[in-house]
Every structure is written in structure tokens, then in C-alpha cells.
Amino acid sequence: MKFGAPVWPFQWDPPYEDTVRRIAKLGFKAVELIAWQRDVFESYYTPQRVKDLRALMDDLGVELSEFVSTPPGMASPDPAARKAAVEHFKLLVDTGVALGAKLVNTVAPNPFELPFPRIMQKHVYQEWTLDFDPNLDWRQNWADYVEVVRQFCQICEDAGVKYALEPHPYRWMRNAASMMRLLDQVNSPALGMNFDPSHLFPMGEMSQAVIYEVGDRIFHTHFSDNDGASNAHWRPGKGKIDWKGVLQALQAVGYDGVISIELEDVPGVAHRGQDSTPAFDREMLLSKAYLAELGQELGLTIT
């Protein structure tokens, strides 16, 4: 296994060249790049920029572990919105391939694109709910979403890449059971999970149990900690997740990919319009040291 880092907690918006250099300087062997909106494919990820970014990563000796973009409309009741989501995903895959990515990532969508409340605010609400229309056809919405994922996976199969779908609270894929259901119904070798325990733990999952259940369909990871009450992204070791158990489970299922440390609620983290500070670098290095030590206890070398 090797340690990696996403660009967005260092710097939310492009250009990302200096952030890639910073991640490499901190000793990480892999990086994740992102396109927050569809127009970024044209405004930032131009053919020349893609060529330059790929050359930069090669020069620095870091791999692109994932290329990330989440199309809106994946579970929309509107067929036109779902079609636009597939077109967006095709841009994600084409750009990812040009950048040298072997994995692409989207976060799973909310059913019907409903505006579920942000789970980070759960502890300050007396009542935690959403006003659901009782006439919504949930079975049809699931079937529509499954068909979108099938199309995504066919695009990936044709391009020779894999799709690491990321769970998230309240989304159509939010736990091991929904991942297994999707795997069964889509039936594509291109589909797997981006294992993110800070999204799984607040959904009631024991993090390492998800790894054992999903097994070799764990394609990528995002590591951060929380207390299970929200999807906060703390430094590993600062919450309630059993990280030694997580690493042991990854070892048991034969995972040999990237441990990407994704901290979003720690000192010094970036926000839109404000880059991260040296305090964030410290959080990342402490995370890496903590996980490496646990790995050594298990006979794992994480570089």
C-alpha cells in the first residue's frame, strides 16, 4: 500500500499544480485530482493542461490514484438530467484516461436528488427529518439509478478503467448492503467502492466489517475519523474508528492500493477562497505517521 492525498483539502479550486508539488514534498506517493463542476473540464482540464499535469506527476514520482467528479442528476426523475449525468461521466472518464488515471470516482446521489439535511448539522437540530412526498416512486427511482450506473460502467469497461463509487449518508449507496445490492444488479467488473469510513460510520456501519463484506470490490480508500454522529473528517486516531481493525481487514481481503488521507475538518484545512495553512500539513503528516505505525504492528509496509 502507499499513502496518497486529495488536492481539495489543500486547495479547493484549480489550478492544482502547486498543490501537487506540495503533496509530493510531504512524502505522499499518490494524488487525487477533481473537477467540481462540468465546466471545469473545459476551463481547466484542457488538452495542454492535462499533458502538463501528467508530466508534472511523472516528474515528481506520484501517481494519480483517482480522478473525481460527481455529475448532478444521476438519480433524477427527469430522463434528460440522467442523460446529462452520463455525458458528464463520459467527460470524467476521457479526462481521467488522458491524465493517466486507472480509477474514476463519483459520490453516490441522493434518491430523486432530494435535499437531505447536511449530517454535519445533526447535533444542533431537535428534530432531524425531511418532508417526503408520499407519492414518490422509490422502486422506479432505484431502477433508473441502476441503469445510469450500468451506463457508467460500460463507459469504464470500454475505456479500461474502474469506477470507485463513494458512499455518503442518505445516498442511494450509503452502506455495505446498498453496495452489494448495486453490485448484484449492475453486474460489472468495473464497479467497486471508494471505502470512506467517515461516510459509513455515521450510517451505523462497523468500518472493517464493510471491507470484509465488499472484499475485492474495495478499489480505493479515503481515510478520516469521526465519532459516528456526523460525517466529520478528523485526523485518524482522533475519533472512534478502529484503524488497526480497518488496516487488518484491508490486509485480509488483499487490498494493495492507495490509502488516501482526506481530512476536511481539521486545523488549517482549505475552504473555498482560502488555501490551507502549514497547520494542515502537520495534520496530514501526523495521520501518515499514525497509520504507518499501526501498519507496522500488522506487518504492513505503507510507503
Secondary structure in CASP SS format (residue, H / E / C, confidence):
PFRMAT SS
TARGET T0000
AUTHOR 0000-0000-0000
METHOD secondary structure of the structure
MODEL  1
M C 1.00
K E 1.00
F E 1.00
G E 1.00
A E 1.00
P E 1.00
V C 1.00
W C 1.00
P C 1.00
F C 1.00
Q C 1.00
W C 1.00
D C 1.00
P C 1.00
P C 1.00
Y C 1.00
E H 1.00
D H 1.00
T H 1.00
V H 1.00
R H 1.00
R H 1.00
I H 1.00
A H 1.00
K H 1.00
L C 1.00
G C 1.00
F C 1.00
K C 1.00
A E 1.00
V E 1.00
E E 1.00
L E 1.00
I E 1.00
A C 1.00
W C 1.00
Q C 1.00
R C 1.00
D C 1.00
V H 1.00
F H 1.00
E H 1.00
S H 1.00
Y C 1.00
Y C 1.00
T C 1.00
P H 1.00
Q H 1.00
R H 1.00
V H 1.00
K H 1.00
D H 1.00
L H 1.00
R H 1.00
A H 1.00
L H 1.00
M H 1.00
D H 1.00
D H 1.00
L H 1.00
G C 1.00
V C 1.00
E E 1.00
L E 1.00
S E 1.00
E E 1.00
F E 1.00
V E 1.00
S C 1.00
T C 1.00
P C 1.00
P C 1.00
G C 1.00
M C 1.00
A C 1.00
S C 1.00
P C 1.00
D C 1.00
P H 1.00
A H 1.00
A H 1.00
R H 1.00
K H 1.00
A H 1.00
A H 1.00
V H 1.00
E H 1.00
H H 1.00
F H 1.00
K H 1.00
L H 1.00
L H 1.00
V H 1.00
D H 1.00
T H 1.00
G H 1.00
V H 1.00
A H 1.00
L H 1.00
G C 1.00
A C 1.00
K C 1.00
L E 1.00
V E 1.00
N E 1.00
T E 1.00
V E 1.00
A C 1.00
P C 1.00
N C 1.00
P H 1.00
F H 1.00
E H 1.00
L C 1.00
P C 1.00
F C 1.00
P C 1.00
R C 1.00
I H 1.00
M H 1.00
Q H 1.00
K H 1.00
H H 1.00
V H 1.00
Y C 1.00
Q C 1.00
E C 1.00
W C 1.00
T C 1.00
L C 1.00
D C 1.00
F C 1.00
D C 1.00
P C 1.00
N C 1.00
L C 1.00
D C 1.00
W H 1.00
R H 1.00
Q H 1.00
N H 1.00
W H 1.00
A H 1.00
D H 1.00
Y H 1.00
V H 1.00
E H 1.00
V H 1.00
V H 1.00
R H 1.00
Q H 1.00
F H 1.00
C H 1.00
Q H 1.00
I H 1.00
C H 1.00
E H 1.00
D H 1.00
A H 1.00
G C 1.00
V C 1.00
K E 1.00
Y E 1.00
A E 1.00
L E 1.00
E E 1.00
P C 1.00
H C 1.00
P C 1.00
Y C 1.00
R C 1.00
W C 1.00
M C 1.00
R C 1.00
N C 1.00
A H 1.00
A H 1.00
S H 1.00
M H 1.00
M H 1.00
R H 1.00
L H 1.00
L H 1.00
D H 1.00
Q H 1.00
V H 1.00
N C 1.00
S C 1.00
P C 1.00
A C 1.00
L E 1.00
G E 1.00
M E 1.00
N E 1.00
F E 1.00
D C 1.00
P H 1.00
S H 1.00
H H 1.00
L H 1.00
F H 1.00
P H 1.00
M H 1.00
G C 1.00
E C 1.00
M C 1.00
S H 1.00
Q H 1.00
A H 1.00
V H 1.00
I H 1.00
Y H 1.00
E H 1.00
V H 1.00
G H 1.00
D H 1.00
R H 1.00
I E 1.00
F E 1.00
H E 1.00
T E 1.00
H E 1.00
F E 1.00
S C 1.00
D E 1.00
N C 1.00
D C 1.00
G C 1.00
A C 1.00
S C 1.00
N C 1.00
A C 1.00
H C 1.00
W E 1.00
R C 1.00
P C 1.00
G C 1.00
K C 1.00
G C 1.00
K C 1.00
I C 1.00
D C 1.00
W H 1.00
K H 1.00
G H 1.00
V H 1.00
L H 1.00
Q H 1.00
A H 1.00
L H 1.00
Q H 1.00
A H 1.00
V C 1.00
G C 1.00
Y C 1.00
D C 1.00
G C 1.00
V E 1.00
I E 1.00
S E 1.00
I E 1.00
E C 1.00
L C 1.00
E C 1.00
D C 1.00
V C 1.00
P C 1.00
G C 1.00
V C 1.00
A C 1.00
H E 1.00
R C 1.00
G C 1.00
Q E 1.00
D C 1.00
S C 1.00
T C 1.00
P H 1.00
A H 1.00
F H 1.00
D H 1.00
R H 1.00
E H 1.00
M H 1.00
L H 1.00
L H 1.00
S H 1.00
K H 1.00
A H 1.00
Y H 1.00
L H 1.00
A H 1.00
E H 1.00
L H 1.00
G H 1.00
Q H 1.00
E H 1.00
L C 1.00
G C 1.00
L C 1.00
T C 1.00
I C 1.00
T C 1.00
END
